[in-house]
Amino acid sequence: MTEEFGLFIGGAWTVPPNARRFETINPATRESVGSFVSGTADDVGRAIAAAEKAFPDWKATPAPKRGDLLLEAAHRLKERKSEVGRLVTREMGKVIAEGLGDVQESIDFIEYMAGEGRRLFGETVPSELRSKFCLTVRQPKGVVACITPWNFPTAIPNWKIAAALISGNTIVFKPASNTARCAVEVVRIYEEAGVPPGVLNLVTGSGGVVGNALVADPRVRTISFTGGVETGRDVYVRGAQGLKMVHLELGGKNPVILMEDADLGLALDGVLFGAFGTSGQRCTATSRLIVHEAVYDEFLDRLTARLDQFTVGDPLDPKTGMGPVASADQERKILEYIAVGKQEARLRYGGAKLTGGAYDRGFFIQPTIFETKHGTRISKEEIFGPVLSVIRVGSYDEAVRVANDVDFGLSSSIYTRDVNRAFRAMDDLEAGITYINAPTIGAEVQLPFGGVKNTGNGGREAGSVAIEEFTEIKTVFVDFSSRLQKAQIEEDGGE
Ligand code: UN1
């Protein structure tokens, strides 16, 4: 029997009468993981009302006390790390080391944000007038919507939830449908930690219904969205109608530049992890390898030799290198791109769905490498799967030109031993994140995360800047002169 879960509204798990349901499945086996309520606009309305009701008291709760709640949540998640990590792997398909990493990233960030409860700094700034004091304070925004993807089913929700909570907001959380079970677990952690009723609400269901209702509702002041570009643009445009703050984290087409002086062994490990970790389903995944011609043939030979040793299979087996892709939908899209690649580029490795035996039960695709010219669709569009486009270049300048000539700008990387070139790359690469001698994935939570161009609309998550998304700045002027003082206007009215 598939276990059934409800919505979490106003501090209680509820199943609305006549609720329609959907199930999530394990992408390695197609076994059912859980059954969830397809939330309606009405459910969203109730969740927003609960969040609105809970807001004044949560706002009034001292931020360090809100931090205590986060620490408790982090503590509980730590105790259950292995169980929740396995759940991530079962429902999303990433290998178990990465399932555990997903949970660890949640723990790290919740702890980090707990500390932010004793900072939430404002500024004090001198006044142009005597006996006057000027300062800023941070205030929560109110009810915020967190709309999250399936590829980091605990970490990305927690990036948003922990930052929103410490800032004093109340939340309606709408997770990706195919990782709804993980979302339930995220909410349970906060529930067990004692989050007051209404402060965190969960409405599962489709983007078309639940997401739309959140975006349309005037009571939701801020929307934090991570997902695809098309949906993100739609959320942004429609959110703009209500003059909402919309924070977007969208796609990537992240390059690794491999220069002729690179440590090739180091780069091999990095490219394998960056391109095929999480089956390439990270916004930060290495999807382009831009290689200097002097090391091109050698590196590709070594890369394909390493892939021959790579096992694709059961993600719960610690020896597996790469698990399935996350869903039938993902499999279809990736195979479509592979078909495009076969038309426009040279297939160097893989390029097929894995079949036979246990593979037939899940969504398994070979790690795939294309050799391509810059400018093909596979070299410019986000694939979000285990497909690496390799591009040959003749110089550093050409490498940077190619790296930058895409619509996205999330992560980027260069392998070189030349310190001057490394620092130049730091300046030259158009991306929110640049790695030197490391792959494009694996950002740490205490640093800002986000990108330029179509990767977003200028905001950053993680790091202490994460609170900017979820706070308003209030400017306060305290005049203790006991008389009317006029800024900008001379005392004697003179010129
Ligand atoms: C994402 O894929 O949207 O930097 C997030 C990384 C992870 C987060 C990725 N820490 O690869």
Boltz pocket constraint, residues with backbone or C-beta under 6 A from the ligand:
constraints:
  - pocket:
      binder: B
      contacts: [[A, 105], [A, 151], [A, 152], [A, 281], [A, 282], [A, 283], [A, 284], [A, 285], [A, 440], [A, 441], [A, 442], [A, 443], [A, 444]]
      max_distance: 6.0
